[in-house]
Amino acid sequence: MKRITIYSSFLVFLLFALTGCYRDIIYPATAVDPNGPPQFVSFKADLIPLFANNCAKATCHVSGSVKPYLTSDVAYAQLTGGGFVNILVPNQSIIYQMINGDMQPNIPSAKDRQKIYDWIRNGAPNN
């Protein structure tokens, strides 16, 4: 009888210990104002990793596949020389329209899409 009491007490304590301290913290997605002042965006430091993780995959935007090729060695030349970027009317850039249309599931973060847009609004520098 004493053993059952000890085991049941231990079980109740364990139950409270495992469930009592848990809580979810869900942060809301911060709103992005696409018409706000453009932020500084480095093509090499900000966009190349973004393209490498989301776009330049085995069958997508790699050399010999779908243009623009977004591997680190040719991404800038492909985007600026291939007609994908329009610095005069940034929201008419093909890449901007694609990442907010058919390709949005590949870049789901509004902040990441805003980085690309801000880079175009800053004149698409190779920095």
N, C-alpha and C positions, 0 to 999 in steps of 0.2 A: 504494500500500500504506500509506503514511504517512497519507494522507487517510482511509482506512477505519479505521485505528486511532484517529485523533483523533475521528471521528464516533461510533464505537462507545464510546469512553471517555466522550464527552459524553452519549451516550444512557444509559449505565449510571449516570453521575452524576445525570442528570436523573431517572431512575427511582427512585433512592434518595432524592433530595431531595423528591420528591413523595409518596412513600409512607412514609418513615421517621419523620416528625414528626407524623403524624396519629393521634389517639386519640379515642374517644368517651367522654364523661363522662355517665353516666346517673345522675341523682339519684333516689332513691326518693321516691315521694309520701309526704309527711309524714302521719302518722296524725292524724285529727281526732276528738276525743272529744266527741260531741254532748251528753254529760251533764256535761261540765266546766263551770266557771263561765263565764257568758256574757261575751264580750269586747265592748268598746264598738264600736258600728257607727253610722256617720253615714248617715242615709237619703240625704241629698243628695250626699255625697262618695263613699260606697261603693256604695250600691244603685242610684241613678239611672244611673250609668255601666254597671253590670252589666246592668240591664234594657235600656238603650239598645243595648248591643252584642249581647245574646243574645235578647231577647224582643220589643222594640218595632221590629219589622221591617215591611216593606211589607204583608204579608198576615197578620201575626200579631196582636200585642197593641197595635194602634194604634186611634185613635178610629174607630168604625164597623165594627170587625172583632170579634175574639174578646175577651171580657171576662176579666180586668180589663185596662183600657187602661193600658199601662205607659210612656207617654210622660211626659217630665219634668213637664209642667204639670198632669197629672191623676193620676199614679200613686199618690200618697199617699191621696187621697180615694177612689180606686177600691179600693185594698187594704183600707183601714180601714173605709170606709163600705159596702163591698159584701159584707161577710161572709167575706172571704178570710183574715182574720187573727183568731186566737183567742188573746188574751193570757193567758187563764186556764189553758188547756191548749194550749201552743204547738205540740206535736207533732200536735195535731188540726186545726191551721190548714190550710185548703184549699190555700193556696199552698205550704206546706211539704210536704204530701202529694203535690202535683203535681210539684214539682221533684225529688222523690225517687222518682217513679213515671214516668208517661208523658212528662213534660217533662225528665227527666234528661239526654237527649242534647243539649238546648239549653243546659244549665248543667252540663257534665261535671265541673267542678272541685268536689271535696268542700269545699274551703276557701270557695268562693263560696256553696255551699249552706249552709254553716255560718254565714256572715255573715247570711244571711236569717233563719236560725233564731235566732241570737243577737239580732238586731234585734227579733224577735217576743218573745223571752224578756225583753228589756229593757223591754218595754211598748210597742213599736212607736212610738217618739217621732218627731215630725216635725222632725228636727234636720239 
